[in-house]
Structures are given as C-alpha cells and as structure tokens.
Amino acid sequence: MSPGAFVLRRILVAIPTLFLIMLATFALLRGTGGDPFILPEGFAALPPPVERELRAYYRFDEPWRVQFAQYARNIVTFDFGPSLNRRRVSVDAVIEQSLPVTAQLVALASLVAIPIGFVLGLGARRRRTPTDTG
C-alpha cells in the first residue's frame, strides 16, 4: 500500500471516529439530567422572561438533534462560546492566551522524553539483558 493511500485511509477512518466521539460527549453531557435553571433551595429564581430568553439563547428549548447540530458546528468552527470561569471572556481568547505557554511546555517535555525514550529503546533491542527486562 502506498503512503498516500495509507494516509487517505486513516483520514477516512478518523472522520466517523471523531463524529462518534462528539456524539458520545454530547450524549454524556446531555444525559447528566441537570437543568442549570433549577436553583437550589434558598436561591432566588430568575424572572420567567429572563429564563425563557436564556433557554432560547443556549438552545435548551430545541430538540436534541438541533442542539447536537449546533454543538458539532461550534466544534468544527472552533467557536467554544463564553468562558464559565472568566466573566466576559470567550473560551477562544483563553485558548489563544494559553496556547504559547502550552506549546513551550510540550517542546520542553519532548526535548527530555524523546532522547530518554530513544536510549531506552536502543537498550531494549538485545533480548534477555538487564536493559531489556528493566
């Protein structure tokens, strides 16, 4: 099999796999059964017009197929919406801010892990030696 055909086959297998992962994630999130608008006892409830507006904004009033389509569209377009931790900041901005630091950590970890793995792999080439059974 040629390298191009191998890569194409892997891509064609990855697409339904990623779709199934998205569907499973969506089902798990939806299956938790919680309602973010039902507040614990002692908390003031939202006024009904505000709650209806928020339900429409977050598409809680839509069927699950419409919610999943929006979820998939947001993932594919990298639109992750507002951050729940930081007020008035999008998740995209948080990722953009932390990505350079994460990339540096990955590069430094690779500089350590790759040579160590290479040396240990070379040592394990000989059978029944102390480096093989480690």
Backbone bond lengths (Angstrom), bond angles and torsions (degrees), N, CA, C in turn:
res aa  C-N    CA-C-N  psi(-1)  N-CA   C-N-CA  omega(-1)  CA-C   N-CA-C  phi
1 M - - - 1.443 - - 1.525 108.59 -
2 S 1.311 116.20 133.67 1.460 120.79 -178.36 1.534 109.83 -73.70
3 P 1.328 117.07 156.08 1.471 119.89 179.27 1.528 112.48 -60.18
4 G 1.326 116.77 -36.91 1.466 119.59 179.19 1.514 112.12 -64.32
5 A 1.320 117.09 -41.77 1.459 121.38 178.84 1.528 110.33 -67.25
6 F 1.319 116.21 -37.68 1.460 120.64 178.21 1.529 110.70 -62.10
7 V 1.331 116.54 -47.01 1.466 121.50 179.92 1.529 110.18 -63.49
8 L 1.328 116.87 -44.17 1.456 120.59 179.16 1.527 111.16 -61.20
9 R 1.327 116.64 -42.30 1.459 120.62 178.52 1.528 111.37 -63.05
10 R 1.322 116.51 -41.14 1.460 120.79 178.36 1.524 111.36 -64.14
11 I 1.315 117.17 -40.23 1.470 121.05 178.63 1.523 109.85 -65.22
12 L 1.333 116.69 -42.82 1.459 120.06 -179.64 1.530 112.02 -65.95
13 V 1.318 117.22 -29.32 1.468 120.41 176.49 1.528 109.97 -79.02
14 A 1.328 117.43 -32.40 1.467 121.21 -177.37 1.520 112.22 -68.46
15 I 1.321 118.29 -33.52 1.466 120.86 -176.16 1.530 111.76 -61.87
16 P 1.341 120.40 -54.37 1.464 117.74 177.88 1.530 112.92 -66.53
17 T 1.320 117.37 -29.47 1.462 119.98 177.74 1.521 110.19 -63.78
18 L 1.328 117.27 -46.58 1.461 120.79 178.49 1.529 110.95 -64.07
19 F 1.329 116.80 -37.78 1.465 120.33 177.11 1.527 110.40 -61.93
20 L 1.332 117.26 -44.19 1.465 120.49 179.69 1.527 111.58 -65.97
21 I 1.328 117.37 -35.69 1.465 120.47 176.73 1.529 109.92 -65.46
22 M 1.352 116.76 -43.14 1.465 120.15 177.47 1.528 110.47 -61.85
23 L 1.322 117.47 -43.27 1.460 121.51 -179.54 1.529 110.73 -64.67
24 A 1.325 117.32 -42.64 1.464 120.82 179.29 1.526 110.97 -64.96
25 T 1.323 117.06 -41.99 1.461 121.14 178.91 1.526 110.10 -63.03
26 F 1.325 116.45 -45.46 1.454 121.04 178.81 1.531 110.41 -60.98
27 A 1.328 116.94 -44.65 1.461 120.76 -179.31 1.528 111.45 -63.79
28 L 1.331 116.61 -39.84 1.465 119.34 178.22 1.527 111.18 -65.66
29 L 1.330 116.87 -43.39 1.461 120.00 179.05 1.526 110.97 -64.61
30 R 1.306 115.93 -41.84 1.470 120.34 -178.72 1.526 110.92 -73.05
31 G 1.319 117.14 -32.18 1.454 121.66 -176.22 1.514 115.10 -77.42
32 T 1.322 118.06 -4.74 1.458 119.29 178.70 1.516 111.55 -66.44
33 G 1.343 116.22 -20.66 1.452 120.13 172.49 1.515 115.40 79.59
34 G 1.291 118.35 1.23 1.454 120.31 -179.77 1.516 112.31 -80.26
35 D 1.304 115.17 155.99 1.459 121.84 174.51 1.519 106.48 -124.41
36 P 1.325 118.38 116.27 1.469 119.78 -175.64 1.526 113.29 -67.11
37 F 1.323 118.10 -11.20 1.458 120.45 -177.84 1.529 112.94 -99.06
38 I 1.319 117.00 -2.21 1.456 120.03 173.05 1.526 106.89 -93.67
39 L 1.306 115.60 108.69 1.461 121.02 -174.98 1.522 111.37 -89.80
40 P 1.330 117.18 152.16 1.464 119.79 176.96 1.533 110.55 -63.18
41 E 1.313 115.03 161.39 1.459 120.46 -179.52 1.527 109.56 -60.81
42 G 1.307 115.51 138.55 1.456 120.77 179.60 1.522 113.19 99.56
43 F 1.334 118.02 -13.74 1.455 121.49 178.06 1.526 109.20 -96.68
44 A 1.304 116.10 145.62 1.460 120.82 179.33 1.524 109.37 -75.70
45 A 1.330 115.89 133.23 1.468 120.99 179.23 1.525 109.70 -75.29
46 L 1.316 114.71 154.86 1.462 119.64 176.32 1.526 109.52 -71.46
47 P 1.309 116.71 149.17 1.463 118.37 173.16 1.534 109.17 -61.83
48 P 1.351 117.82 141.10 1.473 120.79 -176.86 1.528 114.94 -51.96
49 P 1.344 121.08 -40.68 1.471 118.61 179.08 1.537 112.48 -64.27
50 V 1.328 116.36 -37.64 1.469 120.28 179.43 1.523 109.71 -67.71
51 E 1.336 116.40 -42.46 1.467 119.59 178.89 1.523 111.19 -62.33
52 R 1.349 117.27 -43.34 1.475 120.24 178.26 1.526 110.97 -61.33
53 E 1.326 116.34 -41.43 1.468 120.27 179.73 1.529 111.34 -64.74
54 L 1.330 116.97 -41.87 1.467 120.73 178.68 1.530 111.35 -67.60
55 R 1.332 116.94 -39.96 1.468 119.93 176.91 1.522 110.78 -61.57
56 A 1.311 117.36 -40.27 1.463 120.85 178.36 1.528 110.36 -68.78
57 Y 1.341 117.41 -40.66 1.463 121.13 -179.21 1.529 111.13 -62.27
58 Y 1.333 116.46 -44.18 1.467 120.40 -179.49 1.526 112.77 -89.69
59 R 1.317 117.87 5.47 1.463 125.51 176.52 1.525 113.67 61.47
60 F 1.332 117.01 31.14 1.460 120.06 175.84 1.518 111.49 -72.79
61 D 1.321 116.82 -16.81 1.457 120.26 -179.80 1.528 112.33 -90.29
62 E 1.323 117.75 -0.13 1.466 122.85 -179.92 1.529 110.27 -93.48
63 P 1.347 118.27 158.43 1.474 120.38 174.03 1.538 110.64 -67.07
64 W 1.325 115.58 161.21 1.470 119.70 -174.08 1.521 112.26 -61.43
65 R 1.335 118.86 -30.52 1.468 120.53 -179.48 1.531 110.76 -65.12
66 V 1.321 116.20 -39.91 1.470 120.37 178.46 1.527 109.53 -69.00
67 Q 1.326 116.71 -40.74 1.466 120.42 177.92 1.528 110.94 -62.65
68 F 1.344 116.56 -42.40 1.465 119.20 179.71 1.524 111.06 -66.67
69 A 1.323 117.90 -39.47 1.468 120.70 178.27 1.524 110.57 -60.97
70 Q 1.331 116.74 -42.17 1.470 120.20 177.93 1.525 110.49 -66.60
71 Y 1.322 117.09 -41.33 1.471 122.70 178.30 1.527 110.15 -59.52
72 A 1.338 117.01 -47.82 1.468 121.20 179.86 1.524 110.65 -64.78
73 R 1.328 117.30 -42.03 1.469 120.98 179.17 1.528 110.38 -61.60
74 N 1.322 117.08 -42.04 1.468 120.39 179.28 1.525 111.52 -65.06
75 I 1.327 117.36 -38.35 1.464 119.99 179.32 1.531 110.11 -67.94
76 V 1.322 116.96 -45.66 1.469 120.94 -177.29 1.521 111.17 -64.59
77 T 1.346 117.45 -35.24 1.470 120.88 -178.98 1.526 112.40 -93.21
78 F 1.332 117.34 5.64 1.470 122.66 -179.25 1.526 112.15 56.26
79 D 1.318 116.89 39.04 1.461 122.38 175.99 1.516 107.10 -107.08
80 F 1.333 116.87 96.06 1.459 121.05 -173.00 1.525 113.23 -96.81
81 G 1.323 117.51 1.89 1.455 121.25 173.54 1.516 113.82 77.82
82 P 1.347 115.30 -165.81 1.475 119.40 -177.07 1.522 111.71 -76.36
83 S 1.321 115.34 149.33 1.453 121.23 177.29 1.521 109.17 -75.00
84 L 1.318 116.89 138.27 1.453 120.19 176.58 1.521 111.26 -84.12
85 N 1.318 117.13 -18.54 1.464 122.13 179.37 1.518 112.74 -86.69
86 R 1.303 116.41 -44.20 1.469 121.65 -175.59 1.520 109.54 -108.88
87 R 1.283 116.11 124.53 1.463 121.19 -179.36 1.529 110.53 -68.60
88 R 1.308 115.58 139.75 1.468 124.37 174.39 1.526 113.75 58.97
89 V 1.331 116.73 28.04 1.467 121.85 177.33 1.523 107.45 -128.65
90 S 1.330 116.73 136.33 1.461 119.35 178.08 1.523 110.09 -85.20
91 V 1.310 115.45 156.73 1.466 120.59 177.13 1.526 109.18 -62.95
92 D 1.331 116.64 -34.82 1.469 120.63 177.37 1.522 110.99 -57.81
93 A 1.337 117.19 -42.25 1.466 120.98 179.76 1.527 110.93 -67.02
94 V 1.330 116.59 -37.52 1.469 120.15 178.26 1.528 109.95 -64.84
95 I 1.339 116.71 -43.56 1.467 120.85 178.36 1.521 110.06 -63.83
96 E 1.327 116.88 -44.60 1.467 121.12 -179.74 1.521 111.29 -61.10
97 Q 1.321 116.58 -37.13 1.459 120.97 -179.42 1.534 111.61 -72.85
98 S 1.337 117.46 -38.03 1.466 119.85 -174.35 1.527 113.57 -93.82
99 L 1.314 118.60 -10.95 1.462 121.05 -177.40 1.538 113.36 -61.82
100 P 1.333 120.59 -43.47 1.469 118.83 179.23 1.531 113.03 -60.85
101 V 1.317 117.22 -39.91 1.468 120.38 179.19 1.523 109.91 -66.72
102 T 1.326 116.52 -42.37 1.466 120.79 178.43 1.526 110.82 -61.84
103 A 1.332 116.94 -42.92 1.470 120.85 178.95 1.526 111.02 -62.34
104 Q 1.331 117.16 -39.10 1.469 120.10 177.35 1.525 110.78 -64.27
105 L 1.326 117.20 -42.65 1.466 120.12 178.75 1.526 111.59 -63.50
106 V 1.328 116.79 -40.36 1.466 120.85 178.08 1.521 110.19 -63.75
107 A 1.330 117.11 -43.39 1.468 120.88 179.88 1.528 110.96 -63.21
108 L 1.322 117.17 -44.62 1.469 119.77 179.86 1.532 111.18 -66.10
109 A 1.315 117.10 -41.55 1.463 119.64 178.31 1.522 110.99 -64.09
110 S 1.333 117.00 -36.92 1.461 120.77 177.90 1.519 111.28 -66.90
111 L 1.326 116.73 -37.92 1.466 120.13 178.40 1.528 111.55 -62.28
112 V 1.310 117.14 -27.61 1.462 120.75 177.90 1.533 110.51 -89.48
113 A 1.317 117.68 -46.02 1.462 121.46 -171.25 1.525 113.14 -72.57
114 I 1.316 118.17 -38.62 1.470 120.34 -176.53 1.524 112.06 -65.24
115 P 1.337 119.78 -50.46 1.479 117.76 178.06 1.529 113.05 -62.35
116 I 1.322 117.67 -39.69 1.464 119.72 179.23 1.531 110.02 -64.12
117 G 1.312 117.22 -44.77 1.461 120.85 178.33 1.513 112.41 -63.58
118 F 1.324 116.73 -37.60 1.457 120.92 178.52 1.525 110.74 -64.38
119 V 1.321 116.66 -45.73 1.473 120.79 -179.52 1.532 109.86 -65.11
120 L 1.315 117.46 -44.39 1.468 119.36 179.41 1.527 111.15 -65.66
121 G 1.315 116.98 -35.74 1.464 120.26 177.26 1.516 112.02 -65.95
122 L 1.331 116.57 -40.26 1.463 119.47 177.10 1.523 110.83 -65.32
123 G 1.326 116.76 -38.03 1.462 120.54 179.92 1.514 112.14 -67.30
124 A 1.311 117.66 -28.82 1.466 120.83 -177.55 1.520 112.38 -84.47
125 R 1.316 117.79 1.85 1.471 119.67 -179.25 1.517 112.23 -68.77
126 R 1.319 117.96 -31.36 1.466 120.61 -178.87 1.521 109.16 -90.01
127 R 1.318 115.58 127.43 1.456 120.49 -178.21 1.526 111.50 -75.41
128 R 1.309 113.40 149.01 1.461 123.10 175.51 1.524 112.67 56.30
129 T 1.296 116.89 41.05 1.462 121.60 173.52 1.528 106.87 -117.62
130 P 1.329 118.12 164.49 1.478 119.18 179.30 1.530 113.39 -59.01
131 T 1.324 117.95 -32.85 1.468 119.15 179.38 1.530 111.49 -75.26
132 D 1.302 118.76 -21.53 1.460 121.44 179.49 1.525 110.22 -77.24
133 T 1.316 117.82 -44.11 1.458 120.20 -176.08 1.513 111.99 -91.43
134 G 1.298 117.76 -11.34 1.425 127.34 172.28 1.447 120.08 49.05
